[in-house]
Amino acid sequence: MFSRSSLIAAAVAAVMLQGAYAQEPNCARNYTVVLGDTCDGISAKTNTSTYQLATVNADKIDAACDNLAVGEPLCLGITGQDCTVVDVVQSGDSCAAIADDAGTTLDILLANNPNVNSDCTNIYPGEVLCTADEVIVVNSTTTSA
């Protein structure tokens, strides 16, 4: 009949397929967690800021982002509040340089990344920042279901 590994693979595929459809209706983009994912890694490969990913999934992702589960569905952004223009912070980057390279202002960069302090001393390599040239409001009370 079926081998144990093919049954396990089928079960994982079913969970992932279910997750792809279990998103909130106002979710602009979806993602299903795969083995080895991290929040910064998901953000980088899906053009989603680290802040946005955490904010719209606050009910699923803890502050340390150490509770991701394979097959878990995540919302990447809320319709009308979805920043897809991003930059991955490199060692030695400053907010002013990131903003300048992206063609935006420091004020807009900080508005789109409210997790970053005004002195920009809390960014870290690998963090993904929204670098849109306009303010994209991310409502921290709007989370996925």
Secondary structure, DSSP 8 states (H G I E B T S, - for coil): ---HHHHHHHHHHHHHHHHHH-S-TTEEEEEE--TT--HHHHHHHHT--HHHHHHHTTTTS-TT-----TT-EEEEEETTB----EEE--TT--HHHHHHHHT--HHHHHHH-TTS-TT--S--TT-EEE--SS-----TT----
